[in-house]
Amino acid sequence: MRIRFYKELFGFKYTWKTKSKKKVKYKSGLLDYEGCEAAGDSAILVPEEYAEEYSSFFRKYQNIIFCRVFRIVEEVEL
């Protein structure tokens, strides 16, 4: 269950062999959406348009992960 969680969040590569060569494909994860980024080991910054998709994703895995949501109202330059 945890491996599926990480694959859906971060994406993953998979390979297979054909007669002529080895093929590689990449399955994108939620962090590949434009504007989404990992802000640390346990923090993700998500634009407002993807907030509901991330919320439903974390609800799906609520038995293995604890999640808190913070809404950033203002960004201040230092």
PDB file of N, CA, C and O in Angstrom:
ATOM      1  N   MET A   1       0.821  -1.189   0.000  1.00  0.00           N
ATOM      2  CA  MET A   1       0.000   0.000   0.000  1.00  0.00           C
ATOM      3  C   MET A   1       0.870   1.261   0.000  1.00  0.00           C
ATOM      4  O   MET A   1       0.560   2.226  -0.698  1.00  0.00           O
ATOM      5  N   ARG A   2       1.954   1.257   0.777  1.00  0.00           N
ATOM      6  CA  ARG A   2       2.842   2.417   0.832  1.00  0.00           C
ATOM      7  C   ARG A   2       3.557   2.650  -0.497  1.00  0.00           C
ATOM      8  O   ARG A   2       3.749   3.792  -0.915  1.00  0.00           O
ATOM      9  N   ILE A   3       3.939   1.584  -1.143  1.00  0.00           N
ATOM     10  CA  ILE A   3       4.630   1.719  -2.424  1.00  0.00           C
ATOM     11  C   ILE A   3       3.700   2.352  -3.454  1.00  0.00           C
ATOM     12  O   ILE A   3       4.126   3.211  -4.225  1.00  0.00           O
ATOM     13  N   ARG A   4       2.443   1.939  -3.475  1.00  0.00           N
ATOM     14  CA  ARG A   4       1.471   2.522  -4.390  1.00  0.00           C
ATOM     15  C   ARG A   4       1.292   4.015  -4.106  1.00  0.00           C
ATOM     16  O   ARG A   4       1.180   4.823  -5.028  1.00  0.00           O
ATOM     17  N   PHE A   5       1.265   4.373  -2.812  1.00  0.00           N
ATOM     18  CA  PHE A   5       1.158   5.779  -2.415  1.00  0.00           C
ATOM     19  C   PHE A   5       2.309   6.594  -2.997  1.00  0.00           C
ATOM     20  O   PHE A   5       2.083   7.632  -3.620  1.00  0.00           O
ATOM     21  N   TYR A   6       3.537   6.129  -2.797  1.00  0.00           N
ATOM     22  CA  TYR A   6       4.708   6.863  -3.277  1.00  0.00           C
ATOM     23  C   TYR A   6       4.752   6.922  -4.797  1.00  0.00           C
ATOM     24  O   TYR A   6       5.137   7.947  -5.359  1.00  0.00           O
ATOM     25  N   LYS A   7       4.365   5.846  -5.474  1.00  0.00           N
ATOM     26  CA  LYS A   7       4.352   5.852  -6.938  1.00  0.00           C
ATOM     27  C   LYS A   7       3.336   6.849  -7.477  1.00  0.00           C
ATOM     28  O   LYS A   7       3.625   7.552  -8.445  1.00  0.00           O
ATOM     29  N   GLU A   8       2.168   6.925  -6.879  1.00  0.00           N
ATOM     30  CA  GLU A   8       1.154   7.878  -7.330  1.00  0.00           C
ATOM     31  C   GLU A   8       1.578   9.316  -7.049  1.00  0.00           C
ATOM     32  O   GLU A   8       1.263  10.216  -7.826  1.00  0.00           O
ATOM     33  N   LEU A   9       2.281   9.537  -5.957  1.00  0.00           N
ATOM     34  CA  LEU A   9       2.698  10.886  -5.590  1.00  0.00           C
ATOM     35  C   LEU A   9       3.895  11.359  -6.408  1.00  0.00           C
ATOM     36  O   LEU A   9       3.862  12.453  -6.970  1.00  0.00           O
ATOM     37  N   PHE A  10       4.947  10.552  -6.480  1.00  0.00           N
ATOM     38  CA  PHE A  10       6.195  10.968  -7.116  1.00  0.00           C
ATOM     39  C   PHE A  10       6.344  10.528  -8.568  1.00  0.00           C
ATOM     40  O   PHE A  10       7.184  11.072  -9.286  1.00  0.00           O
ATOM     41  N   GLY A  11       5.561   9.570  -9.011  1.00  0.00           N
ATOM     42  CA  GLY A  11       5.740   9.011 -10.343  1.00  0.00           C
ATOM     43  C   GLY A  11       6.807   7.928 -10.295  1.00  0.00           C
ATOM     44  O   GLY A  11       7.485   7.757  -9.282  1.00  0.00           O
ATOM     45  N   PHE A  12       6.954   7.192 -11.406  1.00  0.00           N
ATOM     46  CA  PHE A  12       7.949   6.127 -11.434  1.00  0.00           C
ATOM     47  C   PHE A  12       8.293   5.762 -12.876  1.00  0.00           C
ATOM     48  O   PHE A  12       7.525   6.013 -13.805  1.00  0.00           O
ATOM     49  N   LYS A  13       9.483   5.154 -13.031  1.00  0.00           N
ATOM     50  CA  LYS A  13       9.930   4.630 -14.319  1.00  0.00           C
ATOM     51  C   LYS A  13       9.719   3.124 -14.324  1.00  0.00           C
ATOM     52  O   LYS A  13       9.865   2.462 -13.297  1.00  0.00           O
ATOM     53  N   TYR A  14       9.379   2.599 -15.476  1.00  0.00           N
ATOM     54  CA  TYR A  14       9.332   1.155 -15.603  1.00  0.00           C
ATOM     55  C   TYR A  14       9.979   0.749 -16.921  1.00  0.00           C
ATOM     56  O   TYR A  14       9.899   1.475 -17.911  1.00  0.00           O
ATOM     57  N   THR A  15      10.617  -0.408 -16.925  1.00  0.00           N
ATOM     58  CA  THR A  15      11.351  -0.875 -18.088  1.00  0.00           C
ATOM     59  C   THR A  15      10.896  -2.279 -18.470  1.00  0.00           C
ATOM     60  O   THR A  15      10.386  -3.041 -17.649  1.00  0.00           O
ATOM     61  N   TRP A  16      11.099  -2.587 -19.734  1.00  0.00           N
ATOM     62  CA  TRP A  16      10.868  -3.938 -20.205  1.00  0.00           C
ATOM     63  C   TRP A  16      11.759  -4.180 -21.415  1.00  0.00           C
ATOM     64  O   TRP A  16      12.189  -3.247 -22.094  1.00  0.00           O
ATOM     65  N   LYS A  17      12.021  -5.445 -21.662  1.00  0.00           N
ATOM     66  CA  LYS A  17      12.886  -5.819 -22.772  1.00  0.00           C
ATOM     67  C   LYS A  17      12.039  -6.246 -23.957  1.00  0.00           C
ATOM     68  O   LYS A  17      11.035  -6.943 -23.809  1.00  0.00           O
ATOM     69  N   THR A  18      12.464  -5.817 -25.130  1.00  0.00           N
ATOM     70  CA  THR A  18      11.876  -6.301 -26.373  1.00  0.00           C
ATOM     71  C   THR A  18      12.972  -7.087 -27.101  1.00  0.00           C
ATOM     72  O   THR A  18      14.089  -7.202 -26.597  1.00  0.00           O
ATOM     73  N   LYS A  19      12.665  -7.612 -28.247  1.00  0.00           N
ATOM     74  CA  LYS A  19      13.678  -8.364 -28.986  1.00  0.00           C
ATOM     75  C   LYS A  19      14.844  -7.489 -29.402  1.00  0.00           C
ATOM     76  O   LYS A  19      15.986  -7.947 -29.441  1.00  0.00           O
ATOM     77  N   SER A  20      14.562  -6.230 -29.714  1.00  0.00           N
ATOM     78  CA  SER A  20      15.623  -5.366 -30.229  1.00  0.00           C
ATOM     79  C   SER A  20      16.329  -4.527 -29.164  1.00  0.00           C
ATOM     80  O   SER A  20      17.525  -4.258 -29.285  1.00  0.00           O
ATOM     81  N   LYS A  21      15.605  -4.113 -28.127  1.00  0.00           N
ATOM     82  CA  LYS A  21      16.239  -3.238 -27.130  1.00  0.00           C
ATOM     83  C   LYS A  21      15.430  -3.211 -25.833  1.00  0.00           C
ATOM     84  O   LYS A  21      14.391  -3.858 -25.704  1.00  0.00           O
ATOM     85  N   LYS A  22      15.938  -2.454 -24.898  1.00  0.00           N
ATOM     86  CA  LYS A  22      15.273  -2.246 -23.616  1.00  0.00           C
ATOM     87  C   LYS A  22      14.484  -0.939 -23.696  1.00  0.00           C
ATOM     88  O   LYS A  22      15.032   0.084 -24.109  1.00  0.00           O
ATOM     89  N   LYS A  23      13.225  -0.957 -23.312  1.00  0.00           N
ATOM     90  CA  LYS A  23      12.399   0.247 -23.366  1.00  0.00           C
ATOM     91  C   LYS A  23      12.149   0.773 -21.958  1.00  0.00           C
ATOM     92  O   LYS A  23      12.041   0.006 -21.001  1.00  0.00           O
ATOM     93  N   VAL A  24      12.061   2.099 -21.849  1.00  0.00           N
ATOM     94  CA  VAL A  24      11.819   2.762 -20.577  1.00  0.00           C
ATOM     95  C   VAL A  24      10.682   3.751 -20.753  1.00  0.00           C
ATOM     96  O   VAL A  24      10.670   4.529 -21.707  1.00  0.00           O
ATOM     97  N   LYS A  25       9.740   3.722 -19.848  1.00  0.00           N
ATOM     98  CA  LYS A  25       8.644   4.707 -19.847  1.00  0.00           C
ATOM     99  C   LYS A  25       8.556   5.309 -18.458  1.00  0.00           C
ATOM    100  O   LYS A  25       9.013   4.723 -17.476  1.00  0.00           O
ATOM    101  N   TYR A  26       7.960   6.487 -18.394  1.00  0.00           N
ATOM    102  CA  TYR A  26       7.782   7.183 -17.122  1.00  0.00           C
ATOM    103  C   TYR A  26       6.302   7.443 -16.904  1.00  0.00           C
ATOM    104  O   TYR A  26       5.631   8.009 -17.766  1.00  0.00           O
ATOM    105  N   LYS A  27       5.801   7.033 -15.761  1.00  0.00           N
ATOM    106  CA  LYS A  27       4.422   7.303 -15.356  1.00  0.00           C
ATOM    107  C   LYS A  27       4.469   8.481 -14.405  1.00  0.00           C
ATOM    108  O   LYS A  27       5.061   8.388 -13.330  1.00  0.00           O
ATOM    109  N   SER A  28       3.854   9.584 -14.784  1.00  0.00           N
ATOM    110  CA  SER A  28       3.932  10.795 -13.964  1.00  0.00           C
ATOM    111  C   SER A  28       3.092  10.665 -12.701  1.00  0.00           C
ATOM    112  O   SER A  28       2.109   9.926 -12.656  1.00  0.00           O
ATOM    113  N   GLY A  29       3.507  11.404 -11.678  1.00  0.00           N
ATOM    114  CA  GLY A  29       2.805  11.421 -10.404  1.00  0.00           C
ATOM    115  C   GLY A  29       2.171  12.775 -10.155  1.00  0.00           C
ATOM    116  O   GLY A  29       2.242  13.664 -11.003  1.00  0.00           O
ATOM    117  N   LEU A  30       1.559  12.935  -9.007  1.00  0.00           N
ATOM    118  CA  LEU A  30       0.897  14.193  -8.673  1.00  0.00           C
ATOM    119  C   LEU A  30       1.875  15.366  -8.580  1.00  0.00           C
ATOM    120  O   LEU A  30       1.515  16.501  -8.889  1.00  0.00           O
ATOM    121  N   LEU A  31       3.094  15.096  -8.160  1.00  0.00           N
ATOM    122  CA  LEU A  31       4.076  16.185  -8.047  1.00  0.00           C
ATOM    123  C   LEU A  31       4.553  16.686  -9.404  1.00  0.00           C
ATOM    124  O   LEU A  31       5.236  17.708  -9.474  1.00  0.00           O
ATOM    125  N   ASP A  32       4.211  15.994 -10.477  1.00  0.00           N
ATOM    126  CA  ASP A  32       4.591  16.440 -11.810  1.00  0.00           C
ATOM    127  C   ASP A  32       3.647  17.496 -12.367  1.00  0.00           C
ATOM    128  O   ASP A  32       3.922  18.067 -13.423  1.00  0.00           O
ATOM    129  N   TYR A  33       2.548  17.766 -11.688  1.00  0.00           N
ATOM    130  CA  TYR A  33       1.634  18.812 -12.138  1.00  0.00           C
ATOM    131  C   TYR A  33       2.341  20.158 -12.052  1.00  0.00           C
ATOM    132  O   TYR A  33       3.189  20.367 -11.185  1.00  0.00           O
ATOM    133  N   GLU A  34       1.994  21.054 -12.942  1.00  0.00           N
ATOM    134  CA  GLU A  34       2.635  22.359 -12.992  1.00  0.00           C
ATOM    135  C   GLU A  34       2.368  23.150 -11.714  1.00  0.00           C
ATOM    136  O   GLU A  34       1.220  23.310 -11.300  1.00  0.00           O
ATOM    137  N   GLY A  35       3.438  23.641 -11.095  1.00  0.00           N
ATOM    138  CA  GLY A  35       3.311  24.451  -9.893  1.00  0.00           C
ATOM    139  C   GLY A  35       3.382  23.666  -8.598  1.00  0.00           C
ATOM    140  O   GLY A  35       3.489  24.268  -7.529  1.00  0.00           O
ATOM    141  N   CYS A  36       3.327  22.340  -8.653  1.00  0.00           N
ATOM    142  CA  CYS A  36       3.416  21.508  -7.448  1.00  0.00           C
ATOM    143  C   CYS A  36       4.885  21.210  -7.168  1.00  0.00           C
ATOM    144  O   CYS A  36       5.653  20.920  -8.086  1.00  0.00           O
ATOM    145  N   GLU A  37       5.261  21.281  -5.924  1.00  0.00           N
ATOM    146  CA  GLU A  37       6.650  20.985  -5.572  1.00  0.00           C
ATOM    147  C   GLU A  37       6.749  20.492  -4.138  1.00  0.00           C
ATOM    148  O   GLU A  37       5.953  20.858  -3.273  1.00  0.00           O
ATOM    149  N   ALA A  38       7.744  19.657  -3.914  1.00  0.00           N
ATOM    150  CA  ALA A  38       8.036  19.181  -2.572  1.00  0.00           C
ATOM    151  C   ALA A  38       8.857  20.262  -1.879  1.00  0.00           C
ATOM    152  O   ALA A  38       9.963  20.583  -2.314  1.00  0.00           O
ATOM    153  N   ALA A  39       8.316  20.821  -0.805  1.00  0.00           N
ATOM    154  CA  ALA A  39       8.995  21.901  -0.090  1.00  0.00           C
ATOM    155  C   ALA A  39       9.929  21.366   0.990  1.00  0.00           C
ATOM    156  O   ALA A  39      10.699  22.128   1.573  1.00  0.00           O
ATOM    157  N   GLY A  40       9.869  20.097   1.254  1.00  0.00           N
ATOM    158  CA  GLY A  40      10.705  19.457   2.260  1.00  0.00           C
ATOM    159  C   GLY A  40      10.404  17.968   2.262  1.00  0.00           C
ATOM    160  O   GLY A  40       9.740  17.454   1.362  1.00  0.00           O
ATOM    161  N   ASP A  41      10.901  17.283   3.283  1.00  0.00           N
ATOM    162  CA  ASP A  41      10.659  15.843   3.364  1.00  0.00           C
ATOM    163  C   ASP A  41       9.183  15.515   3.581  1.00  0.00           C
ATOM    164  O   ASP A  41       8.719  14.450   3.174  1.00  0.00           O
ATOM    165  N   SER A  42       8.457  16.406   4.208  1.00  0.00           N
ATOM    166  CA  SER A  42       7.055  16.099   4.526  1.00  0.00           C
ATOM    167  C   SER A  42       6.119  17.270   4.229  1.00  0.00           C
ATOM    168  O   SER A  42       5.084  17.418   4.879  1.00  0.00           O
ATOM    169  N   ALA A  43       6.477  18.095   3.256  1.00  0.00           N
ATOM    170  CA  ALA A  43       5.631  19.237   2.904  1.00  0.00           C
ATOM    171  C   ALA A  43       5.555  19.377   1.385  1.00  0.00           C
ATOM    172  O   ALA A  43       6.557  19.243   0.683  1.00  0.00           O
ATOM    173  N   ILE A  44       4.353  19.648   0.897  1.00  0.00           N
ATOM    174  CA  ILE A  44       4.123  19.804  -0.533  1.00  0.00           C
ATOM    175  C   ILE A  44       3.389  21.119  -0.760  1.00  0.00           C
ATOM    176  O   ILE A  44       2.401  21.410  -0.085  1.00  0.00           O
ATOM    177  N   LEU A  45       3.877  21.916  -1.717  1.00  0.00           N
ATOM    178  CA  LEU A  45       3.195  23.141  -2.110  1.00  0.00           C
ATOM    179  C   LEU A  45       2.357  22.851  -3.344  1.00  0.00           C
ATOM    180  O   LEU A  45       2.863  22.351  -4.348  1.00  0.00           O
ATOM    181  N   VAL A  46       1.061  23.171  -3.260  1.00  0.00           N
ATOM    182  CA  VAL A  46       0.119  22.839  -4.330  1.00  0.00           C
ATOM    183  C   VAL A  46      -0.681  24.084  -4.696  1.00  0.00           C
ATOM    184  O   VAL A  46      -1.218  24.742  -3.805  1.00  0.00           O
ATOM    185  N   PRO A  47      -0.776  24.430  -5.980  1.00  0.00           N
ATOM    186  CA  PRO A  47      -1.635  25.542  -6.385  1.00  0.00           C
ATOM    187  C   PRO A  47      -3.104  25.233  -6.091  1.00  0.00           C
ATOM    188  O   PRO A  47      -3.499  24.073  -5.980  1.00  0.00           O
ATOM    189  N   GLU A  48      -3.889  26.275  -5.971  1.00  0.00           N
ATOM    190  CA  GLU A  48      -5.306  26.137  -5.602  1.00  0.00           C
ATOM    191  C   GLU A  48      -6.085  25.222  -6.549  1.00  0.00           C
ATOM    192  O   GLU A  48      -6.982  24.504  -6.107  1.00  0.00           O
ATOM    193  N   GLU A  49      -5.756  25.236  -7.842  1.00  0.00           N
ATOM    194  CA  GLU A  49      -6.532  24.434  -8.797  1.00  0.00           C
ATOM    195  C   GLU A  49      -6.349  22.930  -8.616  1.00  0.00           C
ATOM    196  O   GLU A  49      -7.180  22.156  -9.092  1.00  0.00           O
ATOM    197  N   TYR A  50      -5.285  22.497  -7.942  1.00  0.00           N
ATOM    198  CA  TYR A  50      -5.062  21.069  -7.700  1.00  0.00           C
ATOM    199  C   TYR A  50      -5.373  20.659  -6.263  1.00  0.00           C
ATOM    200  O   TYR A  50      -5.203  19.493  -5.908  1.00  0.00           O
ATOM    201  N   ALA A  51      -5.815  21.576  -5.449  1.00  0.00           N
ATOM    202  CA  ALA A  51      -6.026  21.305  -4.026  1.00  0.00           C
ATOM    203  C   ALA A  51      -7.025  20.176  -3.784  1.00  0.00           C
ATOM    204  O   ALA A  51      -6.788  19.323  -2.929  1.00  0.00           O
ATOM    205  N   GLU A  52      -8.124  20.154  -4.511  1.00  0.00           N
ATOM    206  CA  GLU A  52      -9.131  19.111  -4.304  1.00  0.00           C
ATOM    207  C   GLU A  52      -8.617  17.739  -4.733  1.00  0.00           C
ATOM    208  O   GLU A  52      -8.928  16.732  -4.096  1.00  0.00           O
ATOM    209  N   GLU A  53      -7.843  17.695  -5.794  1.00  0.00           N
ATOM    210  CA  GLU A  53      -7.280  16.422  -6.242  1.00  0.00           C
ATOM    211  C   GLU A  53      -6.305  15.849  -5.206  1.00  0.00           C
ATOM    212  O   GLU A  53      -6.303  14.646  -4.944  1.00  0.00           O
ATOM    213  N   TYR A  54      -5.481  16.719  -4.621  1.00  0.00           N
ATOM    214  CA  TYR A  54      -4.568  16.276  -3.575  1.00  0.00           C
ATOM    215  C   TYR A  54      -5.340  15.853  -2.321  1.00  0.00           C
ATOM    216  O   TYR A  54      -4.973  14.873  -1.672  1.00  0.00           O
ATOM    217  N   SER A  55      -6.391  16.571  -1.980  1.00  0.00           N
ATOM    218  CA  SER A  55      -7.189  16.212  -0.804  1.00  0.00           C
ATOM    219  C   SER A  55      -7.811  14.837  -0.962  1.00  0.00           C
ATOM    220  O   SER A  55      -7.788  14.038  -0.026  1.00  0.00           O
ATOM    221  N   SER A  56      -8.360  14.553  -2.121  1.00  0.00           N
ATOM    222  CA  SER A  56      -8.954  13.236  -2.338  1.00  0.00           C
ATOM    223  C   SER A  56      -7.887  12.149  -2.361  1.00  0.00           C
ATOM    224  O   SER A  56      -8.140  11.028  -1.922  1.00  0.00           O
ATOM    225  N   PHE A  57      -6.691  12.467  -2.869  1.00  0.00           N
ATOM    226  CA  PHE A  57      -5.587  11.512  -2.862  1.00  0.00           C
ATOM    227  C   PHE A  57      -5.194  11.152  -1.434  1.00  0.00           C
ATOM    228  O   PHE A  57      -5.030   9.974  -1.114  1.00  0.00           O
ATOM    229  N   PHE A  58      -5.041  12.163  -0.570  1.00  0.00           N
ATOM    230  CA  PHE A  58      -4.653  11.890   0.811  1.00  0.00           C
ATOM    231  C   PHE A  58      -5.774  11.215   1.598  1.00  0.00           C
ATOM    232  O   PHE A  58      -5.494  10.429   2.503  1.00  0.00           O
ATOM    233  N   ARG A  59      -7.023  11.500   1.279  1.00  0.00           N
ATOM    234  CA  ARG A  59      -8.137  10.788   1.924  1.00  0.00           C
ATOM    235  C   ARG A  59      -8.108   9.305   1.555  1.00  0.00           C
ATOM    236  O   ARG A  59      -8.427   8.447   2.378  1.00  0.00           O
ATOM    237  N   LYS A  60      -7.731   9.015   0.331  1.00  0.00           N
ATOM    238  CA  LYS A  60      -7.667   7.624  -0.136  1.00  0.00           C
ATOM    239  C   LYS A  60      -6.646   6.820   0.678  1.00  0.00           C
ATOM    240  O   LYS A  60      -6.839   5.628   0.917  1.00  0.00           O
ATOM    241  N   TYR A  61      -5.569   7.473   1.097  1.00  0.00           N
ATOM    242  CA  TYR A  61      -4.508   6.796   1.843  1.00  0.00           C
ATOM    243  C   TYR A  61      -4.484   7.207   3.318  1.00  0.00           C
ATOM    244  O   TYR A  61      -3.424   7.150   3.942  1.00  0.00           O
ATOM    245  N   GLN A  62      -5.593   7.609   3.880  1.00  0.00           N
ATOM    246  CA  GLN A  62      -5.615   8.082   5.260  1.00  0.00           C
ATOM    247  C   GLN A  62      -5.288   6.993   6.276  1.00  0.00           C
ATOM    248  O   GLN A  62      -4.955   7.305   7.419  1.00  0.00           O
ATOM    249  N   ASN A  63      -5.374   5.731   5.888  1.00  0.00           N
ATOM    250  CA  ASN A  63      -5.034   4.662   6.824  1.00  0.00           C
ATOM    251  C   ASN A  63      -3.524   4.489   6.988  1.00  0.00           C
ATOM    252  O   ASN A  63      -3.091   3.857   7.952  1.00  0.00           O
ATOM    253  N   ILE A  64      -2.705   5.032   6.075  1.00  0.00           N
ATOM    254  CA  ILE A  64      -1.250   4.887   6.202  1.00  0.00           C
ATOM    255  C   ILE A  64      -0.531   6.215   6.394  1.00  0.00           C
ATOM    256  O   ILE A  64       0.669   6.231   6.665  1.00  0.00           O
ATOM    257  N   ILE A  65      -1.246   7.326   6.258  1.00  0.00           N
ATOM    258  CA  ILE A  65      -0.574   8.627   6.342  1.00  0.00           C
ATOM    259  C   ILE A  65      -1.454   9.619   7.101  1.00  0.00           C
ATOM    260  O   ILE A  65      -2.681   9.575   7.017  1.00  0.00           O
ATOM    261  N   PHE A  66      -0.808  10.504   7.835  1.00  0.00           N
ATOM    262  CA  PHE A  66      -1.494  11.584   8.537  1.00  0.00           C
ATOM    263  C   PHE A  66      -1.221  12.866   7.764  1.00  0.00           C
ATOM    264  O   PHE A  66      -0.078  13.139   7.398  1.00  0.00           O
ATOM    265  N   CYS A  67      -2.248  13.641   7.517  1.00  0.00           N
ATOM    266  CA  CYS A  67      -2.109  14.821   6.671  1.00  0.00           C
ATOM    267  C   CYS A  67      -2.722  16.046   7.343  1.00  0.00           C
ATOM    268  O   CYS A  67      -3.801  15.975   7.930  1.00  0.00           O
ATOM    269  N   ARG A  68      -2.015  17.168   7.245  1.00  0.00           N
ATOM    270  CA  ARG A  68      -2.546  18.467   7.658  1.00  0.00           C
ATOM    271  C   ARG A  68      -2.456  19.395   6.461  1.00  0.00           C
ATOM    272  O   ARG A  68      -1.495  19.339   5.694  1.00  0.00           O
ATOM    273  N   VAL A  69      -3.451  20.242   6.303  1.00  0.00           N
ATOM    274  CA  VAL A  69      -3.486  21.174   5.178  1.00  0.00           C
ATOM    275  C   VAL A  69      -3.401  22.591   5.721  1.00  0.00           C
ATOM    276  O   VAL A  69      -4.157  22.976   6.612  1.00  0.00           O
ATOM    277  N   PHE A  70      -2.475  23.357   5.174  1.00  0.00           N
ATOM    278  CA  PHE A  70      -2.316  24.767   5.521  1.00  0.00           C
ATOM    279  C   PHE A  70      -2.521  25.575   4.254  1.00  0.00           C
ATOM    280  O   PHE A  70      -1.970  25.241   3.205  1.00  0.00           O
ATOM    281  N   ARG A  71      -3.291  26.612   4.342  1.00  0.00           N
ATOM    282  CA  ARG A  71      -3.528  27.485   3.196  1.00  0.00           C
ATOM    283  C   ARG A  71      -2.626  28.703   3.335  1.00  0.00           C
ATOM    284  O   ARG A  71      -2.677  29.408   4.342  1.00  0.00           O
ATOM    285  N   ILE A  72      -1.801  28.950   2.325  1.00  0.00           N
ATOM    286  CA  ILE A  72      -0.919  30.110   2.317  1.00  0.00           C
ATOM    287  C   ILE A  72      -1.697  31.281   1.731  1.00  0.00           C
ATOM    288  O   ILE A  72      -2.142  31.235   0.584  1.00  0.00           O
ATOM    289  N   VAL A  73      -1.853  32.316   2.522  1.00  0.00           N
ATOM    290  CA  VAL A  73      -2.621  33.476   2.099  1.00  0.00           C
ATOM    291  C   VAL A  73      -1.727  34.532   1.472  1.00  0.00           C
ATOM    292  O   VAL A  73      -2.131  35.221   0.535  1.00  0.00           O
ATOM    293  N   GLU A  74      -0.524  34.656   1.983  1.00  0.00           N
ATOM    294  CA  GLU A  74       0.362  35.713   1.510  1.00  0.00           C
ATOM    295  C   GLU A  74       1.801  35.235   1.564  1.00  0.00           C
ATOM    296  O   GLU A  74       2.203  34.542   2.499  1.00  0.00           O
ATOM    297  N   GLU A  75       2.568  35.608   0.562  1.00  0.00           N
ATOM    298  CA  GLU A  75       3.984  35.304   0.524  1.00  0.00           C
ATOM    299  C   GLU A  75       4.753  36.598   0.739  1.00  0.00           C
ATOM    300  O   GLU A  75       4.461  37.607   0.096  1.00  0.00           O
ATOM    301  N   VAL A  76       5.726  36.581   1.628  1.00  0.00           N
ATOM    302  CA  VAL A  76       6.488  37.780   1.964  1.00  0.00           C
ATOM    303  C   VAL A  76       7.934  37.572   1.560  1.00  0.00           C
ATOM    304  O   VAL A  76       8.541  36.569   1.937  1.00  0.00           O
ATOM    305  N   GLU A  77       8.497  38.497   0.800  1.00  0.00           N
ATOM    306  CA  GLU A  77       9.901  38.446   0.414  1.00  0.00           C
ATOM    307  C   GLU A  77      10.754  38.927   1.579  1.00  0.00           C
ATOM    308  O   GLU A  77      10.417  39.912   2.237  1.00  0.00           O
ATOM    309  N   LEU A  78      11.846  38.239   1.832  1.00  0.00           N
ATOM    310  CA  LEU A  78      12.767  38.648   2.903  1.00  0.00           C
ATOM    311  C   LEU A  78      14.020  39.252   2.325  1.00  0.00           C
ATOM    312  O   LEU A  78      14.912  39.655   3.072  1.00  0.00           O
TER     313      LEU A  78
END
